[in-house]
């Protein structure tokens, strides 16, 4: 990490400490006042959120140079467009809501993503392999497993470069990395809160760590379909490519496989342990300016930061250089998600208000699991699956009259009545929709663009934005239709 980044981090910590000491107590009855505000918010207060997400979708396509140099300003600008008037109107209550979203959702989300990205970037698979359908499928199968242990971002960064080297001899290989995004960067993250950001946010909001294992049937069903389609397609394409070669044989190369920076696997398990600890260890907490912190979550975040710093200090710089590791992707995620998490505040408040809010027509129209699956999935395809998950989780809670503090009880059988089972089914639909359909476009999940960027840098002619959507429409949408029929 550069000295400039270190100074910036230290300044942020000092500012946080000062704010903690100087911030006044929350006014009495602020929860009731915030609920009243939520019921009165008009739908147009969500326009900055829509603007932020449209900026992410369109600027990289229409004005890539502008976006590359100014995405930070765009994210901060959209955040100010919402929060400036919101603060002028509601003052301290607006600040309470902002701090709650940033400190409870955004900061832990970013710390986990940073930790997984940092540690996985210290692992280099130095392999001399020649691609075959079986080898590519084996990589995908491995990615489907490790993505739920080290995150879709970590698994993608770990496996994409060995796959690029293995498929280097092929002329037509873009489909390999399209399916890589489908399987490793998205579907593989469905089983644990470590796998994909939406599930981690659910974990922060009370979803038990091992509850997501109940999604295994849906995970296995759709992954098997997509992997089978890939094997059939890759077998035909690679056979045609071999026949077009003068020797009618793939290139031969002595196979070797070496892992550098292997100690980072232990650090990845350390991050897993930190997340598990925060889910199993019950501690008291403290309230600050209307935001309630549990000590176990603070300990989890500190442990992840320490583990990431240990990885930086203990991994030879040459390993990260061979991985073409830079901090730019995580910086981009930090700025863009800051804009998303700030501008999504009114959307979440409106949906949480349920039938009492301005989105009552939406609440009345979306009630069945299949509707939650497709609505959360379609929005995850074009917006971003992490805030979309939160939005529909809030909608389900509002419909069923369940408080956020009751999520754990509702999912573990501690809440009597039918609302508990209904919420579990709706949350399964939201979880599958947000994680699975994040694969439908390049902007549906953070690793999608990372894999796209790395593949293009290695000379792979990846499909355009809409060309990629054609692939997902032909492969993924039929699979999701089958998932709907079988499970929802």
C-alpha positions in Angstrom: 0.0 0.0 0.0 1.4 3.4 -0.9 2.3 6.0 1.7 -0.5 8.3 0.3 -3.0 5.5 0.9 -1.7 4.9 4.4 -1.9 8.6 5.3 -5.4 8.7 3.9 -6.4 5.6 6.0 -4.9 7.1 9.1 -6.7 10.4 8.6 -10.0 8.5 8.1 -9.5 6.6 11.4 -8.6 9.9 13.3 -11.7 11.6 11.8 -13.9 8.6 12.9 -12.5 8.8 16.4 -13.1 12.5 16.7 -16.7 12.1 15.3 -17.3 9.3 17.8 -16.3 11.6 20.7 -18.1 14.8 19.5 -21.4 13.4 18.0 -24.4 14.2 20.2 -26.8 11.6 21.4 -29.7 10.7 19.2 -32.9 12.6 20.0 -35.6 10.7 22.0 -38.1 8.8 19.9 -36.0 9.0 16.7 -37.1 5.5 15.6 -40.7 6.6 15.5 -39.8 9.8 13.7 -37.8 7.9 11.1 -40.7 5.5 10.4 -42.9 8.6 9.9 -40.4 10.0 7.4 -40.3 6.7 5.6 -44.1 6.6 5.1 -44.0 10.1 3.7 -41.1 9.8 1.3 -42.2 10.2 -2.4 -40.9 7.8 -5.0 -38.9 10.5 -6.8 -36.4 10.5 -3.9 -35.1 7.3 -5.4 -34.0 9.2 -8.6 -30.4 9.8 -7.4 -30.2 6.0 -6.9 -31.4 5.3 -10.4 -29.0 8.0 -11.7 -26.1 6.4 -9.9 -26.8 2.9 -11.3 -27.4 4.3 -14.8 -24.1 6.0 -14.6 -22.4 2.7 -13.8 -24.2 1.0 -16.7 -23.8 3.7 -19.4 -20.7 5.7 -18.9 -18.3 2.8 -19.3 -20.0 2.2 -22.7 -20.7 5.7 -24.0 -17.8 7.7 -22.4 -15.1 5.2 -21.2 -12.4 7.9 -21.0 -14.5 10.3 -18.9 -15.6 7.4 -16.6 -12.1 6.2 -16.0 -10.9 9.6 -14.9 -14.0 10.9 -13.1 -16.0 7.9 -11.7 -15.1 9.0 -8.1 -16.6 12.5 -8.7 -19.7 10.9 -10.3 -20.3 8.7 -7.3 -19.8 11.5 -4.7 -21.9 13.8 -6.8 -24.9 11.5 -6.8 -24.5 10.9 -3.1 -24.6 14.7 -2.5 -27.6 15.1 -4.8 -29.6 12.9 -2.5 -28.1 13.6 0.9 -27.8 17.4 0.6 -31.6 18.1 0.4 -32.3 15.1 2.7 -30.1 16.6 5.4 -31.5 20.1 4.9 -35.1 18.7 5.3 -34.6 16.3 8.2 -31.3 17.4 9.9 -30.2 15.1 12.7 -32.6 12.3 11.7 -31.1 12.2 8.2 -27.6 12.0 9.6 -28.7 9.1 11.9 -30.0 7.2 8.9 -26.9 7.8 6.8 -24.6 6.7 9.6 -26.6 3.6 10.1 -26.3 2.6 6.5 -22.6 3.4 6.2 -21.4 1.9 9.5 -23.6 -1.2 9.6 -23.8 -2.1 5.9 -21.2 -0.3 3.8 -18.0 -0.4 6.0 -18.3 -4.2 6.9 -19.1 -5.0 3.3 -16.1 -3.1 2.0 -13.8 -4.6 4.6 -14.8 -8.1 3.7 -14.3 -7.5 0.0 -11.0 -5.8 0.6 -9.8 -8.7 2.8 -10.7 -11.3 0.2 -9.3 -9.3 -2.7 -6.0 -8.6 -0.8 -5.4 -12.2 0.4 -6.4 -13.9 -2.9 -4.2 -11.5 -4.8 -1.2 -13.0 -2.9 -1.8 -16.5 -4.3 -0.3 -17.2 -7.7 -1.0 -20.5 -9.5 2.0 -21.0 -11.8 0.8 -23.7 -14.1 1.7 -24.8 -17.6 -1.6 -26.5 -18.7 -3.2 -27.0 -22.1 -6.9 -26.4 -22.3 -9.3 -29.2 -23.0 -13.1 -29.3 -22.3 -12.3 -31.6 -19.3 -9.6 -29.2 -17.9 -11.8 -26.1 -18.4 -14.7 -27.9 -16.7 -12.5 -28.9 -13.8 -11.5 -25.3 -13.3 -15.1 -24.3 -13.3 -16.0 -27.1 -10.8 -13.2 -25.9 -8.5 -14.4 -22.3 -8.9 -17.9 -23.3 -7.9 -16.5 -24.7 -4.7 -13.9 -22.2 -3.7 -16.2 -19.2 -4.6 -18.3 -19.9 -1.5 -15.2 -20.1 0.7 -13.2 -17.1 -0.6 -15.9 -15.1 -2.4 -16.6 -14.8 -6.1 -14.1 -11.9 -6.3 -11.3 -14.0 -4.7 -12.1 -17.1 -6.7 -12.3 -15.1 -10.0 -8.9 -13.4 -9.4 -7.3 -16.7 -8.3 -8.4 -18.8 -11.4 -8.8 -16.4 -14.3 -5.1 -16.0 -15.1 -4.3 -19.8 -15.1 -7.3 -20.3 -17.4 -6.1 -17.5 -19.7 -2.7 -19.2 -19.9 -4.2 -22.7 -20.5 -6.4 -21.4 -23.3 -3.8 -19.1 -24.8 -3.3 -21.4 -27.9 -6.9 -21.2 -28.9 -8.2 -18.7 -31.5 -11.8 -18.7 -30.3 -12.0 -18.6 -26.5 -14.3 -15.8 -25.5 -17.0 -18.3 -24.6 -14.7 -19.8 -22.0 -14.6 -16.5 -20.0 -18.3 -15.8 -20.6 -19.0 -19.1 -18.8 -16.3 -18.3 -16.3 -18.4 -15.2 -15.3 -21.5 -17.3 -15.2 -20.1 -20.0 -12.9 -17.2 -18.8 -10.9 -18.0 -15.1 -10.6 -21.7 -15.6 -9.8 -23.3 -19.0 -9.3 -20.4 -20.3 -7.1 -21.1 -17.7 -4.4 -24.6 -19.0 -3.5 -23.7 -21.2 -0.5 -22.2 -19.0 2.2 -22.2 -15.3 3.2 -18.5 -15.2 2.1 -19.5 -16.1 -1.4 -21.3 -13.0 -2.7 -21.9 -9.5 -1.2 -25.7 -9.9 -1.0 -25.5 -12.9 1.2 -22.9 -11.2 3.5 -25.2 -8.2 3.9 -28.0 -10.6 4.8 -25.7 -12.2 7.4 -25.0 -8.7 8.8 -28.8 -8.2 9.1 -29.4 -11.4 11.0 -29.4 -14.3 8.5 -27.6 -17.2 10.2 -24.3 -18.1 8.6 -25.2 -21.7 7.7 -28.8 -20.9 6.6 -27.6 -20.3 3.0 -26.6 -24.0 2.8 -30.4 -24.5 2.3 -29.8 -23.1 -1.2 -27.7 -26.1 -2.2 -30.5 -27.8 -4.3 -31.0 -24.6 -6.4 -27.2 -24.1 -6.6 -26.6 -27.6 -7.8 -29.5 -27.6 -10.2 -28.6 -24.5 -12.2 -24.8 -25.0 -11.9 -25.1 -28.5 -13.4 -27.2 -27.2 -16.3 -24.8 -24.3 -17.2 -21.7 -26.6 -16.8 -23.2 -29.2 -19.0 -24.0 -26.7 -21.7 -20.4 -25.5 -21.5 -18.9 -29.0 -21.9 -21.1 -29.7 -25.0 -20.2 -26.3 -26.6 -16.5 -26.4 -25.7 -16.1 -29.9 -27.0 -17.6 -29.0 -30.4 -15.6 -25.8 -30.6 -12.3 -27.2 -29.6 -12.7 -30.2 -31.9 -13.4 -27.8 -34.8 -10.3 -25.8 -33.8 -8.0 -28.8 -33.7 -9.3 -30.0 -37.1 -8.4 -26.6 -38.5 -4.8 -26.9 -37.3 -2.2 -28.5 -39.7 -1.3 -31.2 -37.3 -4.9 -31.9 -36.2 -3.5 -32.0 -32.6 -3.6 -29.5 -29.7 -0.2 -28.1 -28.7 1.7 -30.4 -26.3 3.3 -28.9 -23.3 4.9 -30.4 -20.3 2.4 -30.1 -17.5 3.5 -28.4 -14.2 1.7 -26.9 -11.4 3.1 -24.7 -8.6 1.4 -22.5 -6.0 3.2 -19.4 -4.8 2.1 -17.5 -1.8 0.3 -20.6 -0.5 0.3 -19.3 3.1 -2.5 -17.0 2.0 -4.8 -20.0 1.9 -4.4 -20.1 5.7 -5.2 -16.4 5.8 -8.4 -17.0 3.8 -9.5 -19.5 6.4 -8.7 -16.9 9.0 -11.2 -14.6 7.3 -13.7 -17.4 7.2 -13.1 -17.9 10.9 -13.6 -14.2 11.7 -17.0 -14.2 9.9 -18.0 -17.4 11.6 -17.0 -16.0 15.0 -19.2 -12.9 14.5 -22.1 -15.2 13.8 -21.7 -17.6 16.7 -20.2 -15.4 19.4 -22.9 -13.4 21.3 -21.7 -10.2 22.8 -23.1 -7.0 24.2 -22.9 -3.8 22.2 -23.1 -0.1 22.4 -25.2 2.6 20.8 -23.8 5.7 19.2 -25.9 8.4 17.6 -28.7 6.0 17.1 -26.5 3.3 15.6 -26.2 0.0 17.5 -22.8 -1.8 17.3 -22.2 -5.3 18.5 -18.7 -6.0 19.8 -18.5 -9.2 17.9 -18.9 -7.4 14.5 -16.3 -4.9 15.4 -13.9 -7.7 16.3 -14.7 -9.4 13.0 -13.9 -6.3 11.0 -10.6 -5.7 12.9 -9.5 -9.3 12.4 -10.1 -9.1 8.7 -8.1 -5.9 8.4 -5.3 -7.4 10.4 -5.3 -10.5 8.2 -5.2 -8.4 5.1 -2.2 -6.4 6.4 -0.4 -9.7 7.3 -0.9 -10.8 3.7 0.5 -7.6 2.4 3.5 -7.8 4.7 4.2 -11.6 4.2 3.7 -12.0 0.5 6.7 -11.3 -1.8 6.0 -8.3 -4.1 7.0 -10.5 -7.1 3.9 -12.7 -6.5 1.5 -9.8 -6.7 3.3 -8.4 -9.7 2.9 -11.8 -11.5 -0.8 -11.6 -10.6 -0.9 -8.1 -12.1 -2.3 -7.1 -8.7 -3.3 -3.4 -8.3 -5.5 -1.5 -5.8 -7.5 0.2 -8.6 -10.4 -2.4 -8.7 -11.0 -2.2 -4.9 -10.8 1.6 -5.0 -13.4 1.7 -7.8 -15.7 -0.6 -5.8 -15.2 1.5 -2.7 -16.3 4.8 -4.5 -19.1 3.3 -6.5 -20.6 1.4 -3.6 -20.4 4.5 -1.5 -22.6 6.3 -4.0 -24.9 3.3 -4.2 -25.3 2.8 -0.4 -26.0 6.5 0.2 -28.5 6.9 -2.6 -30.3 3.7 -1.8 -31.3 5.1 1.6 -34.7 6.4 0.5 -35.5 3.3 -1.6 -34.9 1.1 1.4 -37.0 3.3 3.7 -39.9 3.4 1.3 -39.9 -0.4 0.8 -39.5 -1.0 4.5 -42.6 1.2 5.0 -44.6 -1.5 3.1 -48.2 -0.7 2.4 -47.9 2.5 4.4 -45.3 4.0 2.0 -45.4 5.4 -1.5 -44.5 2.0 -3.0 -47.7 0.4 -1.9 -48.6 -0.5 -5.5 -45.4 -2.5 -5.7 -45.9 -4.2 -2.4 -49.4 -5.2 -3.5 -48.1 -6.6 -6.8 -45.1 -8.7 -5.5 -46.2 -11.4 -3.1 -45.2 -14.8 -4.5 -41.7 -16.4 -4.3 -41.4 -16.6 -8.1 -42.1 -12.9 -8.3 -39.4 -12.1 -5.7 -37.0 -14.4 -7.6 -37.5 -12.7 -11.0 -37.9 -9.1 -9.7 -34.8 -9.3 -7.5 -33.0 -11.1 -10.3 -33.9 -8.7 -13.1 -32.9 -5.7 -11.0 -29.7 -7.4 -10.0 -28.8 -7.9 -13.7 -28.8 -4.1 -14.3 -28.4 -2.4 -11.0 -26.2 -4.3 -8.5 -27.1 -7.4 -6.6 -26.0 -6.3 -3.2 -28.4 -3.3 -2.7 -31.1 -5.2 -4.7 -30.9 -8.0 -2.1 -31.3 -5.5 0.7 -34.2 -3.8 -1.0 -36.2 -7.0 -1.5 -35.3 -8.3 1.9 -36.7 -5.1 3.3 -39.8 -5.5 1.1 -40.5 -9.0 2.5 -40.0 -7.9 6.1 -42.4 -5.0 5.5 -45.1 -7.2 3.9 -45.0 -9.8 6.7 -44.7 -7.3 9.6 -41.3 -8.7 10.7 -38.8 -6.3 12.3 -35.1 -6.4 11.3 -34.3 -7.5 14.8 -36.5 -10.6 14.3 -34.8 -12.0 11.2 -32.7 -14.6 13.0 -35.7 -15.8 15.0 -37.8 -16.0 11.8 -35.3 -18.2 10.1 -34.4 -20.5 13.0 -37.9 -21.3 14.1 -38.0 -19.0 17.0 -41.0 -17.0 15.8 -44.4 -18.6 16.0 -46.9 -18.4 13.2 -46.9 -18.7 9.4 -44.9 -15.5 8.8 -41.6 -17.3 9.7 -42.0 -20.0 6.9 -43.2 -17.4 4.4 -40.2 -15.2 5.1 -37.8 -18.1 4.7 -39.3 -19.0 1.3 -39.2 -15.4 0.1 -35.6 -14.9 1.3 -34.6 -18.1 -0.6 -36.1 -16.6 -3.7 -34.4 -13.2 -3.2 -31.1 -14.9 -2.5 -31.2 -17.0 -5.6 -32.4 -14.2 -7.8 -29.8 -11.7 -6.6 -26.8 -14.1 -6.8 -27.8 -16.1 -9.9 -29.0 -13.3 -12.1 -26.0 -11.1 -11.3 -24.5 -13.1 -14.1 -26.9 -11.7 -16.7 -24.9 -8.6 -17.5 -21.4 -7.3 -17.1 -22.6 -4.9 -14.4 -24.6 -7.4 -12.3 -21.7 -8.2 -10.0 -18.4 -6.7 -9.2 -16.2 -9.6 -10.4 -17.9 -9.6 -13.8 -16.2 -6.4 -14.9 -12.9 -7.5 -13.3 -12.8 -10.7 -15.4 -13.9 -8.8 -18.5 -11.0 -6.3 -18.0 -8.4 -9.0 -17.4 -9.5 -11.1 -20.3 -9.4 -8.1 -22.7 -6.0 -7.1 -21.4 -4.8 -10.6 -22.4 -6.1 -10.3 -25.9 -9.4 -12.1 -25.6 -12.1 -10.6 -27.9 -14.9 -10.5 -25.3 -18.4 -9.9 -26.5 -19.9 -6.4 -26.2 -22.3 -5.4 -23.4 -25.3 -6.5 -25.5 -23.4 -9.4 -27.0 -22.8 -10.8 -23.5 -26.5 -10.4 -22.8 -27.2 -12.5 -25.8 -25.1 -15.3 -24.3 -26.9 -15.0 -20.9 -30.3 -14.9 -22.6 -29.6 -18.1 -24.5 -27.9 -20.0 -21.6 -29.0 -18.6 -18.3 -32.6 -17.4 -18.8 -33.8 -20.9 -19.8 -32.0 -22.3 -16.8 -33.7 -19.8 -14.5 -37.0 -20.6 -16.0 -36.5 -24.2 -15.0 -35.4 -23.1 -11.5 -38.7 -21.3 -11.2 -40.8 -24.3 -12.2 -38.9 -26.7 -9.9 -38.4 -24.6 -6.8 -40.5 -21.4 -6.8 
